[in-house]
Amino acid sequence: MGQQSEKEPALLAMGGAVVDEGPTGIKAPDGGWGWAVLFGCFVITGFSYAFPKAVSVFFKELIREFGVGYSDTAWISSILLAMLYGTGPLCSVCVNRFGCRPVMLVGGLFASLGMVAASFCTSIIQLYFTAGVITGLGLALNFQPSLIMLNRYFSKRRPIANGLAAAGSPVFLCALSPLGQVLQDHYGWRGGFLILAGLLLNCCVCAALMRPLAPKVDGGPGPQKSRRLLDLSVFQDRGFIIYAVAASIMVLGLFVPPVFVVSYAKDLGVPDTKAAFLLTILGFIDIFARPTAGFITGLKKVRPYSVYLFSFAMFFNGFTDLTGSTASNYGGLVVFCIFFGISYGMVGALQFEVLMAIVGTHKFSSAIGLVLLMEAIAVLIGPPSGGKLLDATHVYQYVFILAGAEVVTSSLVLLLGNFCIRSRSKASEPDAAASALEGEKLHKPPVDVSVDSREVEHFLKAEPEKNGEVVHTPETSV
């Protein structure tokens, strides 16, 4: 035991996977170094969600360079998003095996090297592999562990922390898209890719901020709990299954309106610059909506109902899509983008907070990987299905109606599923209380039983003793 006690602090100082596994008994500090972790998560979230969209700035140059169509270049962004979502279980296994910080450091290098290699590509297929697969994998290896670390550092303040971290997505989108245009104008797409590769190395800096939580040692270290590389027991949790199904349905329609709203405006005869400004409005509203939603969710009276608030946010988003389909002019689309930005920000701030609340800290690393994998399928189906509907009908309203119906359906799945679970648990409470009361009666010692002191003295004298040791009977042995 002495040797083990001496070795344990060494492991803690090294920041090895033993500490990073989140052993029981470590209380989330809800501040301190957690604010540095929050900043790192803000940057990582910004790169992960905004980078696939910001790369689209270079598509016209790539079309001219390689003589391909827009749909061919669009696959770069699709592959980036598919890697971000689809490699969820792989990230979970890596985190549970090596810890968050080492995985994020490797991910930052992958993300940067992918863009460096992309700047030397001579075909669109090579770009799919470099800018798509390698950079996408690097971003995935950063995104998921950063959320896991945020979950470990924040408990009481976790909703507002999630909201602030999620705000990185619209902030970086507003910054990276204009920056990409400037880089392309001055250095071309190859020089722009090299500079973006340098920016992605900041992911390694964020990884260095992810300091593992060290447990307090009181009289020696406690036993370390072994952890599965991918904990599939989360599928035994009905709450997790309902969340995963609802989130997958939601993603089918969630990303469709931002993809088509600019084209919708142009179809109404709006000039290109004014049409593109719609996304700026949406992103600006989104920046403030996410922290606000996190702050509201963190209130004592609201937090127990975070699942219902998330369901409302999904319903609000879907209802906005349905009403947005009736827009017949630029003003109507501006109003749509304002309300879509609010609802989209609420969904972005609450989706991982609710998952954390459902599965807990220890299963979150596996749960988020499995959820992202299920969402990856929906991400690949959603926008293309909207595009096919548009090709078949040439009516943008139908695309918005389809997206709104899918998101509204997901909100009802989450709401009704959670309501059924709560109803069953409440129904089982009286039975549990009755059995507990009956158990207390069985184990309760009889009351008002008078014992004669002479009988007790006689009983003690009758007990056989040998060499000062009492011979235990089956009735007195424990």
Helices and strands as residue ranges (DSSP letters): H 2-14, H 17-20, H 34-54, G 55-58, H 59-66, H 70-86, H 88-98, H 100-118, H 124-127, I 128-134, H 135-153, H 158-166, H 168-200, H 202-209, G 232-236, H 238-254, H 256-267, H 272-297, G 303-305, H 306-324, H 330-359, H 361-393, H 396-443, H 453-462, E 465-466, E 469-470
